Amino acid sequence: MKFINFIFLFIPLIIFSQDERLINSIKNGESVYKDFCLRCHLPNGEGQIGIFPPLAKSDFLFKNMEESVKAIKFGGIDGEIIVNGVKYNSKMEKMGLYDDEIADVMNYILNSWGNKHDKIIEEAYVESLKK
């Protein structure tokens, strides 16, 4: 009986904690997006066709999550990519963001403009990525 009480008491706290951290990360990520990403990917995340890929409803973003995080961390993706059926071959500049800022902006992007991603991108994950 004590174990069941434990489950009903602490599991919601763990879930709430995850949700709360994601909400805070998204809020912080919005500020990062406005400061660093908005000028190319635009306020609505739609980018500019053929020049700057969309982040809103981006098939590439969700299929290539690690590569997308590395693009922010290390400065773009080398070579051509196809996003939602459109070719892109421009390299994003390195923003000089800290790992926590990269995690936050990814969480914002992954949960904005019709995108939905329940799993939080953690700072430790970003830190672990190598070029």
Backbone hydrogen bonds, N-H to C=O, Kabsch-Sander energy under -0.5 kcal/mol:
donor,donor_aa,acceptor,acceptor_aa,energy
5,N,1,M,-2.2
6,F,2,K,-2.3
7,I,3,F,-2.3
8,F,4,I,-2.5
9,L,5,N,-1.8
10,F,6,F,-3.0
11,I,7,I,-1.7
13,L,9,L,-0.5
14,I,10,F,-2.2
15,I,11,I,-2.5
16,F,12,P,-3.1
17,S,13,L,-2.5
18,Q,14,I,-2.1
19,D,15,I,-2.5
20,E,16,F,-3.1
21,R,17,S,-2.4
22,L,18,Q,-2.3
23,I,19,D,-2.7
24,N,20,E,-2.3
25,S,21,R,-2.5
26,I,22,L,-2.8
27,K,23,I,-2.1
28,N,24,N,-2.4
29,G,25,S,-2.8
30,E,26,I,-1.8
31,S,27,K,-1.1
32,V,28,N,-1.6
33,Y,29,G,-2.9
34,K,30,E,-2.4
35,D,31,S,-1.8
36,F,32,V,-2.5
37,C,33,Y,-2.1
38,L,33,Y,-2.2
40,C,37,C,-1.3
41,H,37,C,-2.7
42,L,38,L,-1.8
45,G,42,L,-1.7
47,G,41,H,-2.2
48,Q,52,F,-2.2
51,I,48,Q,-2.8
52,F,48,Q,-1.9
55,L,45,G,-3.5
56,A,45,G,-2.5
58,S,55,L,-1.1
59,D,57,K,-0.5
62,F,58,S,-1.2
63,K,59,D,-1.8
64,N,60,F,-2.1
68,S,64,N,-2.3
69,V,65,M,-2.3
70,K,66,E,-2.6
71,A,67,E,-1.8
72,I,68,S,-1.3
73,K,69,V,-2.3
74,F,70,K,-3.4
75,G,71,A,-1.2
76,G,71,A,-2.9
81,I,88,Y,-2.7
83,V,81,I,-0.5
83,V,86,V,-2.7
86,V,83,V,-1.9
88,Y,81,I,-2.7
95,M,72,I,-0.7
102,I,98,Y,-2.2
103,A,99,D,-2.4
104,D,100,D,-2.3
105,V,101,E,-2.7
106,M,102,I,-2.3
107,N,103,A,-2.3
108,Y,104,D,-2.2
109,I,105,V,-2.7
110,L,106,M,-2.9
111,N,108,Y,-1.1
112,S,109,I,-1.3
115,N,112,S,-2.2
122,E,120,I,-0.6
126,V,122,E,-1.8
127,E,123,E,-2.8
128,S,124,A,-1.6
129,L,125,Y,-0.8
129,L,126,V,-1.1
